[in-house]
Amino acid sequence: MNIASNKTSLAEIDSRFDNIEKMMNEITQSRLIIADTEYKLSEWITTSDYAINNHLSIARVHNWITRGIIPLDCVIVVPELNHLKLIKNQPYETRATK
């Protein structure tokens, strides 16, 4: 019996886990409805998670919101959750492009 033929590559395992994660996201499709506006939670992230994921301080993320670097249409405040702020999970530019 050839043991090598029974082994699954790490890339194949990663691919299978990615497919499972995509299917789970499609099944759950968590949504948040605030004032009759529906938001897909897969597109939004807390300010602290955004800071961690992008190697920024939380203060800098809040500063960006205040300064308009993160536009207000990319910010959701959830009053029912102690005014939790969610921001659209996308890159933001701090400098004007030419």
C-alpha positions, -999 to 999 in steps of 0.1 A, spaced: 0 0 0 14 34 -10 10 57 20 19 88 0 -12 84 -22 -35 86 9 -20 118 22 -39 151 14 -18 181 7 -20 212 30 -32 233 0 -60 209 -7 -71 209 30 -69 248 31 -90 249 -1 -116 225 15 -118 247 46 -122 278 25 -151 262 7 -167 252 39 -164 287 53 -179 302 21 -209 277 24 -214 286 61 -214 323 53 -239 318 25 -261 297 48 -261 321 77 -259 354 58 -261 374 90 -277 407 86 -283 437 108 -314 459 102 -313 495 116 -340 520 108 -353 498 79 -318 496 64 -303 462 60 -265 456 63 -246 423 56 -225 417 86 -198 400 65 -190 435 51 -187 453 84 -162 451 113 -158 467 147 -134 496 150 -112 476 173 -111 446 149 -103 470 120 -74 485 140 -60 450 148 -63 438 113 -47 469 98 -20 473 126 -35 507 137 -44 521 171 -81 523 179 -76 560 185 -63 564 149 -94 547 135 -117 569 155 -96 599 144 -101 588 108 -138 587 113 -138 622 129 -116 636 100 -137 620 73 -110 597 60 -135 569 68 -167 584 53 -199 586 74 -216 563 49 -190 536 59 -199 539 96 -228 523 114 -237 532 150 -258 507 167 -276 525 196 -291 492 210 -256 479 215 -243 508 236 -235 528 205 -212 502 190 -195 515 158 -191 493 128 -171 503 98 -171 489 63 -142 465 60 -122 480 32 -89 500 29 -91 538 34 -66 563 20 -51 589 43 -35 610 15 -50 625 -16 -41 606 -48 -28 625 -78 
